[in-house]
Amino acid sequence: MLPTPVSRLVAALSSIFGLAAFALLLMPKPAPSSFEMEIAKALLQLGVVSVVGVVLSVLVFEYQRARNNTDKQRDLDRLALEYREDLLKSTLSRAMACYSQAKKARRLFRAKGRQRHEDLNIDIVVPEEYDRCLETINDAQLELENLARDIGNSAIAFSNADHLVQSIRSMEMYLSDLVGEYETHRGTQSLRQEKLMLDDLPELNDFLLPAAESRFKPQVIIPYHKVQEAIRKDLLHPNLPQSDA
């Protein structure tokens, strides 16, 4: 649909053409080289100019509209790419923060969260350090849970959202097992009396083992590295993934 100024111009030129054609039809056949012939020529030229004007007006409008649409689409594409890049960076940053929280809690608890009972040759859990460790783990687990959901909701921005979600879920489930164990044992009499053995907490015990001996490596470390690799590859390819639909 033509905009109002252009449609008015087209209507005016069409009217001029119509009047010129109508005047030519009403005029008697003029004699050669007569005044009437000059008038007829002038009317004919006016009609031709009107037709050319209409055609040019429509062509110019269509060209301008196509150019505006191209510029608008270019702006939308740029905004989409900027949004995608920000989303990828944010996702990587959030995953990195969760991983760092888990690693930090692991190292600090190894250093301060257990006391060696020399007579029994066993490790006893320090309640206060257990609380601090699991507060950090709980925060990381909740953030990973939200992160997996956010990736699923913005799947089109990732080249392989399903694999990302699987990796994030693996990390989240490992930490969730730690939190579940904490919920079960935190209120026990043994822990309140500082007599809870580390061996009685299999999830925490696994968490503190060297990476090569622990499920922490296959369920947290390796999945995190996969998340890093996938997102960094996406950042190197700025074009949005094409939908199969």
Backbone as CSV, one residue per row, in Angstrom:
resi,resn,N_x,N_y,N_z,CA_x,CA_y,CA_z,C_x,C_y,C_z
1,MET,0.850,-1.196,0.000,0.000,0.000,0.000,0.879,1.236,0.000
2,LEU,0.530,2.181,-0.867,1.321,3.404,-0.980,1.025,4.329,0.194
3,PRO,2.047,5.058,0.685,1.798,6.030,1.746,0.987,7.206,1.211
4,THR,0.406,7.974,2.087,-0.509,9.055,1.708,0.103,10.065,0.741
5,PRO,1.312,10.617,0.985,1.872,11.596,0.035,2.051,11.018,-1.372
6,VAL,2.548,9.782,-1.458,2.761,9.164,-2.766,1.435,8.866,-3.430
7,SER,0.475,8.370,-2.667,-0.829,8.056,-3.251,-1.516,9.318,-3.752
8,ARG,-1.312,10.413,-3.054,-1.900,11.683,-3.508,-1.261,12.139,-4.813
9,LEU,0.063,11.994,-4.889,0.765,12.384,-6.114,0.311,11.510,-7.289
10,VAL,0.201,10.204,-7.050,-0.248,9.293,-8.104,-1.670,9.643,-8.533
11,ALA,-2.519,9.958,-7.565,-3.909,10.320,-7.886,-3.964,11.598,-8.713
12,ALA,-3.105,12.568,-8.335,-3.105,13.844,-9.070,-2.620,13.632,-10.508
13,LEU,-1.533,12.862,-10.670,-1.009,12.614,-12.008,-1.990,11.786,-12.838
14,SER,-2.657,10.844,-12.186,-3.654,10.044,-12.904,-4.822,10.911,-13.356
15,SER,-5.193,11.870,-12.502,-6.293,12.784,-12.870,-5.904,13.648,-14.064
16,ILE,-4.646,14.118,-14.030,-4.166,14.941,-15.154,-4.190,14.138,-16.445
17,PHE,-3.725,12.878,-16.342,-3.752,12.024,-17.526,-5.188,11.814,-18.017
18,GLY,-6.086,11.572,-17.057,-7.474,11.357,-17.434,-8.091,12.572,-18.092
19,LEU,-7.809,13.760,-17.548,-8.343,14.990,-18.136,-7.781,15.235,-19.531
20,ALA,-6.447,14.977,-19.664,-5.820,15.182,-20.967,-6.416,14.220,-21.998
21,ALA,-6.591,12.967,-21.604,-7.175,11.984,-22.529,-8.616,12.346,-22.869
22,PHE,-9.353,12.801,-21.848,-10.762,13.174,-22.085,-10.847,14.367,-23.036
23,ALA,-9.928,15.352,-22.839,-9.926,16.537,-23.709,-9.590,16.153,-25.148
24,LEU,-8.678,15.224,-25.311,-8.324,14.780,-26.657,-9.504,14.081,-27.341
25,LEU,-10.253,13.344,-26.569,-11.399,12.653,-27.141,-12.495,13.630,-27.569
26,LEU,-12.629,14.720,-26.832,-13.681,15.691,-27.150,-13.304,16.602,-28.307
27,MET,-11.996,16.787,-28.518,-11.563,17.701,-29.580,-11.865,17.114,-30.963
28,PRO,-12.336,17.984,-31.876,-12.461,17.520,-33.267,-11.082,17.281,-33.857
29,LYS,-11.013,16.476,-34.900,-9.729,16.176,-35.519,-9.107,17.453,-36.052
30,PRO,-7.947,17.826,-35.461,-7.351,19.110,-35.886,-6.644,18.995,-37.238
31,ALA,-6.597,20.129,-37.916,-5.868,20.187,-39.197,-4.381,20.257,-38.914
32,PRO,-3.570,19.737,-39.836,-2.121,19.812,-39.645,-1.648,21.263,-39.506
33,SER,-0.672,21.461,-38.629,-0.031,22.770,-38.412,-1.016,23.811,-37.888
34,SER,-2.167,23.403,-37.394,-3.136,24.375,-36.861,-2.898,24.560,-35.371
35,PHE,-3.531,25.564,-34.819,-3.446,25.844,-33.380,-4.022,24.679,-32.589
36,GLU,-5.134,24.114,-33.138,-5.749,22.973,-32.450,-4.789,21.781,-32.387
37,MET,-3.988,21.627,-33.469,-3.008,20.539,-33.471,-1.969,20.727,-32.359
38,GLU,-1.535,21.997,-32.151,-0.558,22.268,-31.087,-1.154,21.968,-29.718
39,ILE,-2.442,22.318,-29.583,-3.103,22.015,-28.315,-3.167,20.501,-28.103
40,ALA,-3.508,19.767,-29.171,-3.584,18.306,-29.057,-2.235,17.705,-28.688
41,LYS,-1.162,18.261,-29.326,0.172,17.758,-28.988,0.507,18.011,-27.520
42,ALA,0.123,19.225,-27.067,0.412,19.591,-25.678,-0.340,18.677,-24.713
43,LEU,-1.610,18.389,-25.057,-2.389,17.484,-24.203,-1.797,16.074,-24.197
44,LEU,-1.340,15.651,-25.385,-0.741,14.326,-25.474,0.543,14.247,-24.644
45,GLN,1.367,15.280,-24.728,2.606,15.318,-23.945,2.303,15.340,-22.446
46,LEU,1.259,16.095,-22.093,0.863,16.160,-20.691,0.434,14.784,-20.187
47,GLY,-0.301,14.063,-21.024,-0.724,12.717,-20.638,0.453,11.777,-20.480
48,VAL,1.397,11.855,-21.429,2.587,11.003,-21.359,3.401,11.317,-20.109
49,VAL,3.593,12.608,-19.864,4.353,13.022,-18.668,3.667,12.519,-17.400
50,SER,2.333,12.563,-17.396,1.586,12.092,-16.219,1.802,10.610,-15.994
51,VAL,1.763,9.832,-17.093,1.981,8.387,-16.972,3.392,8.098,-16.478
52,VAL,4.365,8.792,-17.085,5.762,8.601,-16.657,5.916,8.987,-15.196
53,GLY,5.262,10.060,-14.787,5.337,10.508,-13.398,4.784,9.473,-12.432
54,VAL,3.645,8.866,-12.829,3.059,7.831,-11.977,4.016,6.650,-11.837
55,VAL,4.554,6.197,-12.985,5.464,5.048,-12.970,6.701,5.343,-12.125
56,LEU,7.296,6.532,-12.324,8.494,6.900,-11.565,8.203,7.010,-10.072
57,SER,7.052,7.578,-9.745,6.684,7.721,-8.334,6.581,6.363,-7.662
58,VAL,5.923,5.420,-8.331,5.764,4.083,-7.767,7.118,3.382,-7.660
59,LEU,7.957,3.504,-8.700,9.273,2.851,-8.677,10.162,3.405,-7.573
60,VAL,10.156,4.737,-7.446,10.972,5.365,-6.397,10.493,4.930,-5.017
61,PHE,9.165,4.879,-4.844,8.623,4.442,-3.560,9.015,2.997,-3.256
62,GLU,8.890,2.116,-4.235,9.228,0.712,-4.018,10.710,0.535,-3.718
63,TYR,11.550,1.301,-4.404,12.985,1.246,-4.138,13.293,1.690,-2.711
64,GLN,12.667,2.811,-2.313,12.905,3.333,-0.967,12.402,2.359,0.097
65,ARG,11.244,1.752,-0.167,10.702,0.801,0.791,11.610,-0.430,0.910
66,ALA,12.102,-0.934,-0.220,13.003,-2.083,-0.194,14.292,-1.746,0.557
67,ARG,14.783,-0.540,0.337,16.018,-0.123,1.022,15.781,-0.002,2.524
68,ASN,14.633,0.576,2.906,14.316,0.699,4.328,14.174,-0.671,4.980
69,ASN,13.530,-1.594,4.257,13.371,-2.945,4.793,14.720,-3.638,4.967
70,THR,15.617,-3.414,3.997,16.957,-3.998,4.097,17.708,-3.433,5.291
71,ASP,17.627,-2.104,5.459,18.296,-1.469,6.601,17.709,-1.963,7.915
72,LYS,16.383,-2.098,7.947,15.723,-2.557,9.165,16.132,-3.988,9.487
73,GLN,16.187,-4.841,8.451,16.585,-6.227,8.666,18.037,-6.318,9.114
74,ARG,18.879,-5.441,8.553,20.287,-5.428,8.955,20.416,-5.049,10.433
75,ASP,19.616,-4.064,10.853,19.634,-3.662,12.262,19.141,-4.793,13.167
76,LEU,18.086,-5.494,12.724,17.563,-6.603,13.515,18.586,-7.731,13.612
77,ASP,19.274,-8.011,12.500,20.304,-9.054,12.505,21.448,-8.678,13.446
78,ARG,21.824,-7.409,13.421,22.915,-6.953,14.295,22.517,-7.097,15.765
79,LEU,21.282,-6.696,16.083,20.812,-6.809,17.458,20.736,-8.268,17.895
80,ALA,20.305,-9.141,16.965,20.220,-10.568,17.289,21.603,-11.143,17.577
81,LEU,22.587,-10.732,16.772,23.949,-11.223,16.985,24.531,-10.707,18.301
82,GLU,24.245,-9.438,18.605,24.727,-8.868,19.858,24.091,-9.574,21.052
83,TYR,22.777,-9.836,20.937,22.080,-10.534,22.019,22.650,-11.934,22.194
84,ARG,22.890,-12.625,21.084,23.422,-13.978,21.164,24.810,-13.996,21.808
85,GLU,25.650,-13.052,21.398,26.992,-13.001,21.973,26.932,-12.750,23.475
86,ASP,26.065,-11.814,23.891,25.916,-11.534,25.325,25.397,-12.760,26.067
87,LEU,24.456,-13.474,25.443,23.900,-14.668,26.076,24.963,-15.749,26.223
88,LEU,25.762,-15.955,25.186,26.822,-16.965,25.244,27.848,-16.624,26.328
89,LYS,28.251,-15.369,26.368,29.234,-14.945,27.372,28.663,-15.082,28.776
90,SER,27.402,-14.709,28.943,26.760,-14.823,30.251,26.654,-16.276,30.684
91,THR,26.290,-17.150,29.749,26.174,-18.575,30.064,27.522,-19.154,30.490
92,LEU,28.561,-18.813,29.744,29.905,-19.293,30.087,30.341,-18.745,31.437
93,SER,30.059,-17.474,31.685,30.442,-16.855,32.954,29.727,-17.509,34.136
94,ARG,28.449,-17.804,33.965,27.686,-18.430,35.052,28.175,-19.850,35.329
95,ALA,28.447,-20.600,34.259,28.964,-21.954,34.440,30.333,-21.933,35.110
96,MET,31.158,-20.977,34.715,32.502,-20.849,35.287,32.423,-20.509,36.778
97,ALA,31.481,-19.615,37.135,31.321,-19.227,38.542,30.895,-20.427,39.389
98,CYS,29.976,-21.232,38.881,29.521,-22.416,39.623,30.654,-23.419,39.802
99,TYR,31.396,-23.641,38.732,32.520,-24.575,38.797,33.567,-24.091,39.799
100,SER,33.837,-22.792,39.764,34.830,-22.229,40.686,34.352,-22.338,42.133
101,GLN,33.050,-22.131,42.357,32.508,-22.276,43.710,32.702,-23.706,44.225
102,ALA,32.413,-24.680,43.376,32.562,-26.076,43.778,34.026,-26.411,44.075
103,LYS,34.929,-25.945,43.218,36.353,-26.210,43.435,36.853,-25.535,44.720
104,LYS,36.380,-24.311,44.947,36.793,-23.583,46.151,36.307,-24.305,47.405
105,ALA,35.029,-24.716,47.400,34.477,-25.414,48.560,35.239,-26.709,48.810
106,ARG,35.600,-27.386,47.755,36.333,-28.659,47.855,37.700,-28.452,48.510
107,ARG,38.401,-27.448,48.061,39.747,-27.198,48.592,39.700,-26.740,50.050
108,LEU,38.757,-25.841,50.360,38.673,-25.325,51.726,38.251,-26.418,52.707
109,PHE,37.328,-27.285,52.263,36.904,-28.341,53.179,38.008,-29.365,53.391
110,ARG,38.780,-29.618,52.358,39.926,-30.522,52.529,40.873,-29.983,53.597
111,ALA,41.033,-28.657,53.613,41.994,-28.038,54.534,41.435,-27.873,55.945
112,LYS,40.114,-27.557,56.055,39.588,-27.180,57.373,38.381,-27.996,57.829
113,GLY,37.820,-28.808,56.950,36.540,-29.430,57.278,36.608,-30.785,57.941
114,ARG,37.791,-31.331,58.096,37.905,-32.653,58.704,39.068,-32.665,59.700
115,GLN,38.845,-33.407,60.768,39.878,-33.546,61.801,40.222,-35.031,61.956
116,ARG,41.488,-35.276,62.067,41.947,-36.670,62.174,41.870,-37.151,63.616
117,HIS,41.136,-38.223,63.840,41.069,-38.862,65.163,42.196,-39.893,65.212
118,GLU,43.248,-39.530,65.935,44.460,-40.340,65.903,44.237,-41.731,66.494
119,ASP,43.445,-41.796,67.568,43.252,-43.091,68.217,42.502,-44.063,67.314
120,LEU,41.451,-43.553,66.637,40.631,-44.414,65.784,41.106,-44.425,64.337
121,ASN,42.041,-43.520,64.020,42.573,-43.416,62.657,41.455,-43.157,61.629
122,ILE,40.579,-42.213,61.976,39.467,-41.846,61.091,39.375,-40.326,61.018
123,ASP,38.664,-39.821,59.987,38.424,-38.392,59.835,37.049,-38.053,60.383
124,ILE,36.994,-37.019,61.233,35.744,-36.535,61.814,35.362,-35.223,61.120
125,VAL,34.077,-35.090,60.773,33.597,-33.890,60.079,33.422,-32.744,61.066
126,VAL,33.948,-31.557,60.698,33.769,-30.347,61.495,32.449,-29.692,61.085
127,PRO,31.442,-29.618,61.980,30.110,-29.143,61.590,30.098,-27.762,60.949
128,GLU,30.805,-26.811,61.550,30.778,-25.446,61.030,31.343,-25.373,59.605
129,GLU,32.403,-26.114,59.343,32.979,-26.113,58.007,32.083,-26.867,57.017
130,TYR,31.403,-27.880,57.521,30.433,-28.606,56.690,29.328,-27.650,56.245
131,ASP,28.864,-26.812,57.184,27.831,-25.820,56.849,28.326,-24.851,55.780
132,ARG,29.527,-24.318,55.980,30.069,-23.346,55.024,30.234,-23.970,53.639
133,CYS,30.760,-25.161,53.627,30.984,-25.850,52.354,29.669,-26.061,51.614
134,LEU,28.664,-26.562,52.318,27.403,-26.888,51.646,26.578,-25.650,51.315
135,GLU,26.788,-24.557,52.016,26.140,-23.301,51.603,26.644,-22.892,50.219
136,THR,27.937,-23.001,50.032,28.526,-22.670,48.731,28.062,-23.650,47.656
137,ILE,28.080,-24.928,47.991,27.643,-25.951,47.041,26.176,-25.764,46.679
138,ASN,25.362,-25.454,47.659,23.927,-25.261,47.413,23.684,-24.101,46.457
139,ASP,24.415,-23.001,46.656,24.276,-21.845,45.754,24.655,-22.239,44.323
140,ALA,25.749,-22.975,44.185,26.192,-23.389,42.853,25.180,-24.338,42.218
141,GLN,24.630,-25.256,43.010,23.658,-26.219,42.481,22.395,-25.519,41.984
142,LEU,21.903,-24.552,42.745,20.702,-23.815,42.335,20.953,-23.013,41.059
143,GLU,22.137,-22.428,40.961,22.459,-21.641,39.772,22.585,-22.544,38.538
144,LEU,23.164,-23.716,38.703,23.253,-24.656,37.581,21.869,-25.127,37.148
145,GLU,20.993,-25.328,38.101,19.620,-25.727,37.787,18.935,-24.651,36.948
146,ASN,19.101,-23.389,37.356,18.525,-22.273,36.593,19.195,-22.127,35.233
147,LEU,20.498,-22.357,35.194,21.243,-22.211,33.947,20.789,-23.224,32.907
148,ALA,20.588,-24.464,33.323,20.115,-25.494,32.391,18.749,-25.115,31.831
149,ARG,17.895,-24.575,32.678,16.563,-24.157,32.226,16.661,-22.980,31.248
150,ASP,17.545,-22.050,31.536,17.705,-20.877,30.660,18.245,-21.285,29.287
151,ILE,19.171,-22.215,29.258,19.708,-22.688,27.973,18.606,-23.358,27.166
152,GLY,17.787,-24.166,27.832,16.685,-24.812,27.140,15.692,-23.813,26.569
153,ASN,15.445,-22.723,27.298,14.502,-21.705,26.831,15.060,-20.851,25.704
154,SER,16.387,-20.819,25.560,17.027,-20.033,24.497,17.830,-20.940,23.573
155,ALA,17.297,-22.128,23.326,18.052,-23.161,22.600,18.521,-22.701,21.229
156,ILE,17.756,-21.821,20.563,18.108,-21.405,19.203,19.436,-20.652,19.166
157,ALA,19.859,-20.107,20.291,21.099,-19.324,20.321,22.345,-20.210,20.404
158,PHE,22.158,-21.502,20.625,23.293,-22.413,20.795,23.317,-23.427,19.655
159,SER,24.503,-23.794,19.228,24.611,-24.753,18.130,24.180,-26.152,18.556
160,ASN,24.322,-26.459,19.864,23.893,-27.773,20.360,23.433,-27.612,21.810
161,ALA,22.244,-27.067,21.969,21.726,-26.775,23.302,21.521,-28.047,24.126
162,ASP,21.107,-29.139,23.479,20.844,-30.385,24.213,22.099,-30.904,24.915
163,HIS,23.226,-30.872,24.214,24.464,-31.348,24.835,24.920,-30.412,25.959
164,LEU,24.689,-29.130,25.784,25.012,-28.182,26.849,24.190,-28.471,28.094
165,VAL,22.904,-28.664,27.893,22.012,-28.944,29.027,22.430,-30.234,29.716
166,GLN,22.804,-31.260,28.955,23.240,-32.521,29.541,24.476,-32.322,30.418
167,SER,25.417,-31.527,29.942,26.633,-31.270,30.717,26.322,-30.488,31.990
168,ILE,25.487,-29.468,31.862,25.106,-28.678,33.032,24.345,-29.533,34.030
169,ARG,23.450,-30.382,33.520,22.667,-31.259,34.401,23.572,-32.244,35.147
170,SER,24.609,-32.723,34.486,25.550,-33.629,35.140,26.219,-32.947,36.330
171,MET,26.667,-31.728,36.128,27.276,-30.968,37.220,26.271,-30.722,38.339
172,GLU,25.065,-30.326,37.940,24.023,-29.995,38.922,23.629,-31.212,39.754
173,MET,23.513,-32.377,39.130,23.084,-33.584,39.842,24.145,-34.050,40.841
174,TYR,25.407,-33.892,40.480,26.467,-34.272,41.417,26.391,-33.408,42.671
175,LEU,26.245,-32.107,42.476,26.150,-31.202,43.625,24.846,-31.429,44.390
176,SER,23.784,-31.776,43.661,22.502,-32.044,44.310,22.598,-33.238,45.256
177,ASP,23.369,-34.247,44.884,23.565,-35.399,45.762,24.275,-34.987,47.050
178,LEU,25.219,-34.088,46.937,25.904,-33.569,48.132,24.929,-32.831,49.046
179,VAL,24.076,-32.005,48.432,23.095,-31.244,49.208,22.097,-32.183,49.881
180,GLY,21.646,-33.201,49.149,20.710,-34.155,49.736,21.289,-34.890,50.928
181,GLU,22.535,-35.268,50.820,23.208,-35.942,51.928,23.325,-35.006,53.127
182,TYR,23.623,-33.746,52.865,23.730,-32.750,53.934,22.393,-32.582,54.645
183,GLU,21.315,-32.519,53.883,19.993,-32.375,54.481,19.656,-33.561,55.386
184,THR,20.125,-34.744,55.010,19.826,-35.954,55.780,20.617,-36.013,57.087
185,HIS,21.878,-35.592,57.051,22.762,-35.815,58.193,23.017,-34.591,59.065
186,ARG,22.642,-33.391,58.588,23.029,-32.202,59.360,22.413,-32.174,60.753
187,GLY,21.217,-32.680,60.888,20.568,-32.619,62.202,20.805,-33.819,63.090
188,THR,21.682,-34.709,62.697,21.901,-35.924,63.490,22.705,-35.625,64.753
189,GLN,22.500,-36.469,65.741,23.184,-36.306,67.018,24.697,-36.423,66.847
190,SER,25.123,-37.314,65.978,26.564,-37.523,65.801,27.258,-36.267,65.310
191,LEU,26.618,-35.556,64.366,27.243,-34.353,63.849,27.216,-33.239,64.881
192,ARG,26.114,-33.141,65.648,26.044,-32.102,66.675,27.119,-32.309,67.729
193,GLN,27.445,-33.541,67.988,28.476,-33.841,68.992,29.870,-33.952,68.369
194,GLU,29.951,-33.587,67.082,31.217,-33.617,66.355,31.840,-35.019,66.369
195,LYS,30.969,-36.020,66.134,31.426,-37.399,66.099,31.077,-38.087,64.782
196,LEU,30.631,-37.281,63.796,30.245,-37.884,62.523,31.486,-38.156,61.680
197,MET,31.654,-39.387,61.307,32.831,-39.770,60.528,32.619,-39.426,59.056
198,LEU,33.705,-39.059,58.414,33.636,-38.749,56.988,33.192,-39.976,56.188
199,ASP,33.560,-41.156,56.650,33.169,-42.375,55.935,31.661,-42.594,55.961
200,ASP,30.966,-41.933,56.899,29.509,-42.044,56.964,28.818,-41.133,55.949
201,LEU,29.588,-40.329,55.255,29.055,-39.404,54.250,29.683,-39.753,52.899
202,PRO,29.173,-40.739,52.202,29.819,-41.202,50.957,29.895,-40.129,49.878
203,GLU,28.871,-39.257,49.768,28.916,-38.204,48.746,30.004,-37.191,49.066
204,LEU,30.072,-36.776,50.325,31.110,-35.822,50.735,32.488,-36.464,50.623
205,ASN,32.597,-37.710,50.999,33.876,-38.422,50.915,34.360,-38.479,49.468
206,ASP,33.438,-38.788,48.541,33.793,-38.814,47.123,34.216,-37.425,46.644
207,PHE,33.527,-36.402,47.123,33.813,-35.016,46.754,35.234,-34.613,47.109
208,LEU,35.751,-35.174,48.210,37.073,-34.778,48.703,38.207,-35.640,48.154
209,LEU,37.884,-36.731,47.493,38.921,-37.594,46.931,39.688,-36.877,45.813
210,PRO,40.909,-37.332,45.509,41.600,-36.798,44.328,40.747,-36.998,43.075
211,ALA,40.861,-36.103,42.136,39.986,-36.112,40.957,40.021,-37.447,40.221
212,ALA,41.186,-38.070,40.147,41.307,-39.327,39.408,40.528,-40.462,40.063
213,GLU,40.218,-40.317,41.366,39.530,-41.384,42.102,38.069,-41.040,42.374
214,SER,37.654,-39.862,42.007,36.335,-39.358,42.390,35.400,-39.247,41.191
215,ARG,34.088,-39.319,41.478,33.099,-39.052,40.441,33.059,-37.568,40.079
216,PHE,33.752,-36.756,40.852,33.780,-35.319,40.584,34.363,-35.023,39.202
217,LYS,35.335,-35.842,38.787,35.944,-35.601,37.475,34.987,-35.908,36.326
218,PRO,34.416,-37.114,36.230,33.533,-37.390,35.096,32.200,-36.647,35.147
219,GLN,31.746,-36.273,36.347,30.428,-35.652,36.456,30.468,-34.135,36.556
220,VAL,31.619,-33.569,36.879,31.708,-32.107,37.015,32.820,-31.530,36.139
221,ILE,34.036,-32.023,36.314,35.171,-31.417,35.606,35.042,-31.573,34.087
222,ILE,34.850,-32.803,33.639,34.757,-33.044,32.189,33.548,-32.346,31.569
223,PRO,32.352,-32.452,32.172,31.213,-31.708,31.614,31.456,-30.202,31.555
224,TYR,32.107,-29.656,32.568,32.395,-28.217,32.539,33.302,-27.864,31.369
225,HIS,34.326,-28.687,31.130,35.216,-28.433,29.990,34.467,-28.533,28.663
226,LYS,33.477,-29.424,28.593,32.653,-29.528,27.389,31.815,-28.261,27.190
227,VAL,31.304,-27.728,28.275,30.538,-26.470,28.201,31.431,-25.341,27.701
228,GLN,32.622,-25.246,28.267,33.581,-24.233,27.818,33.863,-24.357,26.317
229,GLU,34.167,-25.551,25.897,34.532,-25.780,24.501,33.372,-25.433,23.563
230,ALA,32.173,-25.872,23.907,31.015,-25.642,23.038,30.695,-24.162,22.912
231,ILE,30.715,-23.442,24.022,30.355,-22.024,23.980,31.431,-21.209,23.279
232,ARG,32.674,-21.546,23.485,33.746,-20.808,22.811,33.712,-21.049,21.299
233,LYS,33.334,-22.241,20.880,33.157,-22.490,19.446,32.018,-21.635,18.899
234,ASP,30.931,-21.539,19.655,29.807,-20.711,19.221,30.203,-19.238,19.129
235,LEU,31.045,-18.789,20.053,31.482,-17.395,20.029,32.354,-17.104,18.808
236,LEU,33.037,-18.118,18.308,33.866,-17.942,17.117,33.047,-17.977,15.834
237,HIS,31.776,-18.372,15.927,30.879,-18.423,14.769,29.678,-17.530,15.064
238,PRO,29.762,-16.239,14.669,28.750,-15.261,15.066,27.371,-15.468,14.481
239,ASN,27.256,-16.176,13.359,25.937,-16.356,12.751,25.083,-17.279,13.597
240,LEU,23.826,-16.925,13.740,22.900,-17.732,14.508,22.703,-19.087,13.849
241,PRO,22.569,-20.146,14.631,22.289,-21.451,14.039,20.968,-21.411,13.285
242,GLN,20.904,-22.120,12.160,19.677,-22.162,11.372,18.728,-23.197,11.946
243,SER,17.474,-22.804,12.069,16.457,-23.727,12.555,16.122,-24.766,11.496
244,ASP,15.805,-25.977,11.931,15.412,-27.031,11.006,14.017,-26.821,10.448
245,ALA,13.234,-25.991,11.147,11.848,-25.754,10.703,11.824,-24.940,9.428
